[in-house]
Amino acid sequence: MVDVAQIREHAEVIGSDGAHVGTVDHIDKGEIKLTKKDADAGGLHHFIPVDFVQSVDGNTVRLDRPAEEVKREWSTS
C-alpha cells in the first residue's frame, strides 16, 4: 500500500495508461479529491479511492487502472 502522506496537493493524477485523470486537491476520508478547475473535471470535484493508487513519484500519482476506467468509477459526492 502507498503512503498517502506522499500525495501532494496539485499533483497530477494519471491512469495506468499514462493518460491524465485530474489534479489533486487534497486527501479526504480515504479518497483523493480532485480539483474542479482541471480541464477533465467539468467544473465538479471528483473523488477516487486511495486504493486505486499504484505509486507516487514526486508530483505524479499513478493509478492501477486506465484513465477511462477511473472516470467511469469516480464519484462527485
C-alpha positions as CSV (number, residue, x, y, z in Angstrom):
1,M,0.0,0.0,0.0
2,V,1.1,3.5,-0.8
3,D,1.8,6.0,1.9
4,V,-0.9,8.6,1.3
5,A,1.2,11.3,3.1
6,Q,3.3,11.3,-0.1
7,I,0.4,12.5,-2.2
8,R,0.8,16.3,-2.6
9,E,-1.7,19.0,-3.4
10,H,-1.7,19.9,-7.1
11,A,0.0,16.6,-8.1
12,E,-1.0,15.2,-11.5
13,V,-3.1,12.0,-11.3
14,I,-2.6,9.7,-14.3
15,G,-4.0,6.3,-15.2
16,S,-2.0,3.1,-15.8
17,D,-2.1,4.0,-19.5
18,G,-0.3,7.3,-18.8
19,A,-3.5,9.4,-19.6
20,H,-4.4,12.4,-17.4
21,V,-7.1,11.8,-14.9
22,G,-7.0,15.0,-12.8
23,T,-5.2,17.2,-10.3
24,V,-5.1,16.5,-6.6
25,D,-7.0,19.0,-4.4
26,H,-6.5,17.0,-1.2
27,I,-7.0,13.7,0.6
28,D,-10.3,13.3,2.4
29,K,-11.5,10.2,4.3
30,G,-9.6,7.7,2.2
31,E,-10.3,9.3,-1.1
32,I,-8.4,11.7,-3.4
33,K,-10.4,14.8,-4.0
34,L,-9.6,16.2,-7.5
35,T,-9.7,19.9,-8.3
36,K,-12.8,21.1,-10.1
37,K,-10.7,23.6,-12.2
38,D,-9.0,20.8,-14.0
39,A,-9.8,20.6,-17.7
40,D,-11.2,17.0,-17.3
41,A,-13.3,17.8,-14.2
42,G,-16.3,19.5,-15.9
43,G,-16.5,22.0,-13.1
44,L,-17.0,19.4,-10.4
45,H,-14.9,17.9,-7.7
46,H,-14.4,14.2,-8.3
47,F,-13.3,11.6,-5.7
48,I,-11.3,8.4,-6.3
49,P,-10.3,5.8,-3.7
50,V,-6.7,5.9,-2.5
51,D,-6.8,2.1,-3.1
52,F,-6.5,3.0,-6.8
53,V,-3.0,4.4,-6.3
54,Q,-0.2,2.3,-7.6
55,S,2.6,4.6,-6.9
56,V,3.6,8.2,-6.1
57,D,6.6,9.7,-7.8
58,G,7.2,13.3,-6.8
59,N,4.4,15.3,-8.2
60,T,2.8,12.4,-10.1
61,V,0.2,10.0,-8.7
62,R,-0.1,6.8,-10.9
63,L,-3.2,4.7,-10.6
64,D,-3.6,1.0,-11.1
65,R,-6.2,1.2,-13.9
66,P,-6.6,3.2,-17.1
67,A,-7.9,6.8,-17.0
68,E,-11.2,6.0,-18.7
69,E,-12.0,3.2,-16.2
70,V,-11.2,5.6,-13.3
71,K,-13.5,8.2,-14.8
72,R,-16.3,5.7,-15.1
73,E,-15.9,4.8,-11.4
74,W,-15.2,8.2,-9.8
75,S,-17.8,9.9,-7.6
76,T,-18.9,13.5,-7.3
77,S,-20.1,13.4,-3.7
